[in-house]
Amino acid sequence: MTSTMGGDPDSGAIDVSIVIRTYNEARWLPELLAAIDRQAMHGMTREIVVVDSGSTDGTVQIAQEHGCRIVRIEQHRFSFGRSLNTGCHAARGRWLVFISGHCIPTDADWLHNLVTPLARGVCVYAYGRQQGHPELTRFSEGQLFRKYYPETSAVPQEGFFCNNANAALLRSVWRLHPFDEELTGLEDMALAKRLRDAGHATGYVATSAVYHIHQERCRQIKRRFEREAVALKSIMPEVHVSFPDFVRYFVAGIVFDWSAALAERRLSRAWLDICKYRLMQFYGTYRGNHEHRHLSRRMKEQYFFPQKRPAARALVAELEGPR
């Protein structure tokens, strides 16, 4: 089935609703909104819905000044899936586009390229390419971006990998298949798996690219991979990461990154940071894989809002258990 890039009676005059989840994103949100303004719309109409979970750095004011619609979610109710569902409920477009508040489209065709597979009926859920920032992204994270977001599109794709930092979903499909609100992460993969099992196609659009900017301390890196591993246990309970697995993956990751950094003449500057990043990545994955239990409210807050918690050390101790 082929669809045009015009209006849809079910969604009023709006073709695309761009849903941005934010929490203290004042650093990059202006650049993101400016990049959205530069998009080649090809006759499409769009709106921007910002779902904010308690920002204190002026994020909401920036969004308001730009004309975005603001939807708020209380921190104690936050999960990635619930935040997206809240934004989707408020959205009016037939195509729902998700982008992180610290992602920036690389060119003016990002939006058009991302929704085109949906408009043509090729798939119902698509995600775009992510690249590291040339100056800010850690070397190892850049390697991960290259691994999971290659230069070649797959529309439709095999498997169910997906990432909502840069993705598009049919609103009609979301109504039947909302995001899981209990997962600590990977709500995108969980939905893609459900859609695949229901007979729907998903896809990867390499020509819809964003810079994904993480400026995390080591503990935040560990926490991110830990909560994703907790979520993965619910999505794929057959996945087990043993301590020998952790050691093997850690060593292999360092060897791979050191080799790549040597080829790029960056090893002298990056070797130590490579060790730190890969340690946090795989130790977080190992701990999350073995921490599959119901999360208390305090633990959820530690996963999602680490920078606002004055009792951070106590909460980390709760997460990590006896040393």
C-alpha positions as CSV (number, residue, x, y, z in Angstrom):
1,M,0.0,0.0,0.0
2,T,1.3,3.4,-0.9
3,S,0.4,6.6,1.0
4,T,1.0,10.2,0.1
5,M,2.7,12.8,2.2
6,G,-0.5,14.8,2.8
7,G,-3.0,15.2,5.6
8,D,-5.1,12.4,7.2
9,P,-8.7,12.8,8.3
10,D,-8.0,10.8,11.5
11,S,-5.4,13.2,12.6
12,G,-6.8,16.6,11.6
13,A,-4.2,18.6,9.6
14,I,-1.1,17.0,11.2
15,D,1.0,14.4,9.5
16,V,3.9,14.1,11.9
17,S,4.0,14.5,15.7
18,I,7.6,14.8,16.9
19,V,7.7,13.5,20.5
20,I,10.7,14.6,22.5
21,R,11.3,13.2,26.0
22,T,13.2,15.7,28.1
23,Y,14.9,15.9,31.5
24,N,17.4,18.8,31.9
25,E,18.1,19.0,28.2
26,A,18.8,22.7,28.0
27,R,22.3,22.1,26.6
28,W,21.2,20.5,23.4
29,L,17.5,21.2,23.0
30,P,18.0,24.5,21.1
31,E,20.1,22.8,18.5
32,L,17.6,20.0,18.2
33,L,14.7,22.4,17.7
34,A,16.7,24.4,15.2
35,A,17.5,21.3,13.2
36,I,13.8,20.3,13.2
37,D,13.0,23.8,11.8
38,R,15.5,23.2,8.9
39,Q,13.8,19.9,7.8
40,A,12.6,19.6,4.2
41,M,8.9,18.9,4.9
42,H,7.8,17.8,1.3
43,G,4.3,19.0,2.0
44,M,4.0,17.4,5.4
45,T,2.6,19.2,8.4
46,R,4.1,18.6,11.9
47,E,3.9,19.5,15.5
48,I,6.4,19.1,18.4
49,V,5.3,17.5,21.7
50,V,7.8,17.7,24.6
51,V,7.2,15.3,27.5
52,D,9.1,16.7,30.4
53,S,9.8,14.8,33.7
54,G,10.8,17.6,36.0
55,S,13.5,19.6,34.4
56,T,15.1,22.4,36.4
57,D,17.5,23.9,33.9
58,G,15.2,25.9,31.7
59,T,14.3,23.1,29.3
60,V,10.6,23.7,29.5
61,Q,11.1,27.5,28.9
62,I,13.1,26.7,25.8
63,A,10.5,24.4,24.5
64,Q,7.7,26.9,25.2
65,E,9.5,29.8,23.5
66,H,9.9,27.5,20.4
67,G,6.1,26.9,20.3
68,C,6.2,23.2,21.4
69,R,3.3,21.7,23.2
70,I,4.4,20.7,26.7
71,V,3.2,17.6,28.5
72,R,4.5,16.9,32.0
73,I,5.0,13.6,33.8
74,E,5.8,13.3,37.5
75,Q,9.2,11.9,38.3
76,H,7.9,9.2,40.5
77,R,5.7,7.9,37.6
78,F,8.5,8.1,35.0
79,S,9.5,5.2,32.9
80,F,10.7,5.5,29.3
81,G,7.6,3.7,28.0
82,R,5.2,5.7,30.1
83,S,6.8,8.9,29.0
84,L,6.4,8.0,25.4
85,N,2.8,6.8,25.9
86,T,2.0,10.1,27.5
87,G,3.4,12.0,24.5
88,C,1.6,9.7,22.1
89,H,-1.7,10.3,23.8
90,A,-1.2,14.0,23.4
91,A,0.0,13.8,19.8
92,R,-2.3,14.4,16.8
93,G,-0.2,13.2,13.9
94,R,-0.7,9.9,12.1
95,W,3.1,9.3,12.2
96,L,4.7,9.5,15.6
97,V,8.4,10.4,15.5
98,F,10.6,10.0,18.6
99,I,13.9,11.7,19.2
100,S,16.0,12.2,22.3
101,G,16.5,15.6,23.7
102,H,20.2,15.2,23.3
103,C,20.1,14.1,19.6
104,I,20.6,16.4,16.6
105,P,19.6,15.5,13.1
106,T,22.6,15.5,10.8
107,D,20.8,17.0,7.7
108,A,17.5,18.4,6.4
109,D,16.2,15.1,5.1
110,W,16.2,13.3,8.5
111,L,12.4,13.5,9.1
112,H,11.3,12.8,5.5
113,N,13.6,9.8,5.2
114,L,12.5,8.4,8.6
115,V,8.7,8.5,7.8
116,T,8.9,7.4,4.2
117,P,8.8,3.6,4.9
118,L,5.7,4.2,7.0
119,A,4.1,6.3,4.3
120,R,4.8,3.7,1.7
121,G,3.4,0.9,3.9
122,V,6.7,-1.0,3.9
123,C,6.9,-1.1,7.7
124,V,5.0,0.2,10.7
125,Y,7.9,1.0,13.0
126,A,11.3,2.3,11.8
127,Y,14.4,3.6,13.5
128,G,17.2,5.7,12.1
129,R,21.0,5.9,12.2
130,Q,22.8,7.2,15.3
131,Q,26.3,8.6,15.1
132,G,28.7,9.9,17.7
133,H,29.5,13.6,18.0
134,P,32.9,14.2,16.3
135,E,34.3,16.0,19.3
136,L,32.3,14.8,22.4
137,T,31.6,11.1,21.9
138,R,33.8,8.6,23.7
139,F,35.8,6.3,21.4
140,S,34.1,3.1,22.5
141,E,30.6,4.5,22.3
142,G,31.5,5.6,18.7
143,Q,32.4,2.0,18.0
144,L,29.0,0.8,19.3
145,F,27.2,3.3,17.1
146,R,29.1,2.0,14.1
147,K,28.2,-1.6,15.0
148,Y,24.5,-1.2,15.6
149,Y,23.8,1.6,13.1
150,P,25.6,0.7,9.8
151,E,25.6,2.8,6.6
152,T,23.1,0.4,4.8
153,S,19.4,0.5,5.4
154,A,17.3,-2.6,6.0
155,V,13.6,-2.0,5.3
156,P,12.1,-4.2,6.3
157,Q,14.7,-5.7,8.7
158,E,15.2,-9.1,10.2
159,G,15.1,-9.3,14.0
160,F,13.6,-6.8,16.3
161,F,16.4,-4.4,17.3
162,C,15.1,-0.8,17.5
163,N,15.9,2.4,19.3
164,N,13.6,5.3,20.2
165,A,16.3,7.9,20.3
166,N,15.5,8.2,16.6
167,A,12.4,6.3,15.5
168,A,9.0,6.6,13.8
169,L,5.8,4.6,14.5
170,L,2.3,4.5,13.0
171,R,-0.1,6.1,15.5
172,S,-2.7,3.5,14.5
173,V,-0.3,0.8,15.5
174,W,0.6,2.4,18.7
175,R,-3.0,2.5,19.7
176,L,-3.1,-1.3,19.5
177,H,0.4,-1.8,20.8
178,P,1.4,0.9,23.4
179,F,4.8,0.9,25.0
180,D,5.5,-1.3,28.1
181,E,5.5,1.1,31.0
182,E,7.1,-1.2,33.5
183,L,10.4,-1.9,31.8
184,T,13.5,0.0,32.9
185,G,14.6,0.5,29.3
186,L,14.5,-1.2,25.9
187,E,10.8,-0.4,25.5
188,D,11.6,0.0,21.8
189,M,13.0,-3.5,21.4
190,A,10.1,-4.9,23.4
191,L,7.6,-3.2,21.1
192,A,9.5,-4.3,18.0
193,K,9.4,-7.9,19.2
194,R,5.7,-7.8,19.9
195,L,5.1,-6.2,16.5
196,R,7.2,-8.9,14.8
197,D,5.3,-11.6,16.6
198,A,2.0,-10.0,15.4
199,G,3.2,-10.1,11.8
200,H,4.2,-6.5,11.4
201,A,7.4,-5.3,9.7
202,T,10.0,-3.0,11.2
203,G,12.9,-1.3,9.5
204,Y,16.2,0.5,9.8
205,V,16.7,3.7,7.8
206,A,20.4,4.6,7.5
207,T,19.6,7.8,5.6
208,S,17.8,9.2,8.6
209,A,20.7,10.0,10.9
210,V,21.3,11.9,14.2
211,Y,24.2,12.8,16.4
212,H,23.5,11.1,19.7
213,I,25.4,13.0,22.4
214,H,26.0,11.3,25.8
215,Q,28.2,13.2,28.3
216,E,28.2,10.6,31.1
217,R,30.4,9.9,34.0
218,C,31.5,6.3,34.5
219,R,28.9,5.5,37.1
220,Q,26.2,6.8,34.7
221,I,27.5,4.6,31.9
222,K,27.3,1.6,34.2
223,R,23.8,2.5,35.3
224,R,22.5,2.8,31.8
225,F,23.8,-0.6,30.7
226,E,22.6,-2.1,34.0
227,R,19.0,-0.9,33.6
228,E,19.0,-2.1,30.0
229,A,20.2,-5.5,31.1
230,V,17.4,-5.6,33.7
231,A,14.9,-4.9,30.9
232,L,16.4,-7.4,28.5
233,K,15.8,-10.2,31.1
234,S,12.1,-9.5,30.7
235,I,12.2,-9.3,26.9
236,M,14.6,-12.3,26.3
237,P,14.7,-14.3,29.5
238,E,16.9,-16.9,27.8
239,V,19.9,-14.4,27.8
240,H,22.3,-15.1,30.6
241,V,25.6,-13.3,31.2
242,S,28.0,-15.2,33.5
243,F,31.0,-13.7,35.2
244,P,33.3,-15.5,32.7
245,D,31.2,-13.9,29.9
246,F,31.7,-10.5,31.5
247,V,35.5,-11.0,31.6
248,R,35.6,-12.3,28.0
249,Y,33.5,-9.5,26.6
250,F,35.5,-6.9,28.5
251,V,38.8,-8.1,27.2
252,A,37.5,-8.6,23.7
253,G,36.0,-5.1,23.7
254,I,39.3,-3.5,24.8
255,V,41.3,-5.4,22.2
256,F,38.9,-4.4,19.4
257,D,38.8,-0.8,20.4
258,W,42.6,-0.5,20.9
259,S,43.1,-2.0,17.5
260,A,40.7,0.5,15.9
261,A,42.2,3.4,17.9
262,L,45.7,2.4,16.8
263,A,44.5,2.4,13.1
264,E,43.1,5.9,13.6
265,R,46.2,7.1,15.5
266,R,44.1,7.8,18.6
267,L,45.3,5.1,20.9
268,S,47.6,7.3,23.0
269,R,44.7,9.6,23.9
270,A,42.0,7.0,24.1
271,W,43.4,3.9,25.6
272,L,42.5,4.6,29.3
273,D,39.0,5.9,28.5
274,I,38.4,2.7,26.4
275,C,39.2,0.6,29.4
276,K,36.9,2.6,31.6
277,Y,34.0,2.6,29.2
278,R,34.1,-1.1,28.4
279,L,34.4,-2.0,32.1
280,M,31.3,0.1,32.9
281,Q,29.5,-1.3,29.9
282,F,30.0,-5.0,30.6
283,Y,30.0,-4.8,34.4
284,G,26.7,-2.9,34.2
285,T,25.4,-5.6,31.8
286,Y,26.5,-8.4,34.1
287,R,25.0,-6.8,37.2
288,G,21.8,-6.0,35.5
289,N,21.5,-9.5,34.2
290,H,21.7,-10.8,37.8
291,E,19.5,-8.0,39.3
292,H,16.3,-9.2,37.8
293,R,13.8,-8.4,40.6
294,H,11.1,-5.9,41.3
295,L,12.5,-2.4,41.6
296,S,11.6,-0.2,44.5
297,R,10.6,3.4,43.8
298,R,14.0,4.6,45.2
299,M,15.8,2.3,42.9
300,K,13.8,3.5,39.9
301,E,14.6,7.1,40.7
302,Q,18.3,6.1,40.9
303,Y,18.1,4.6,37.5
304,F,16.3,7.5,35.8
305,F,17.3,10.6,37.8
306,P,20.8,10.1,39.2
307,Q,21.9,13.7,39.1
308,K,19.1,15.0,41.4
309,R,19.4,12.6,44.3
310,P,21.3,13.9,47.3
311,A,21.5,10.5,48.8
312,A,23.2,9.1,45.7
313,R,25.8,7.0,47.6
314,A,23.2,5.3,49.7
315,L,21.1,4.5,46.6
316,V,24.1,3.2,44.7
317,A,24.9,1.0,47.6
318,E,21.4,-0.3,47.5
319,L,21.8,-1.2,43.9
320,E,25.2,-2.7,44.2
321,G,24.6,-4.8,47.3
322,P,27.5,-6.0,49.5
323,R,30.9,-5.4,48.2
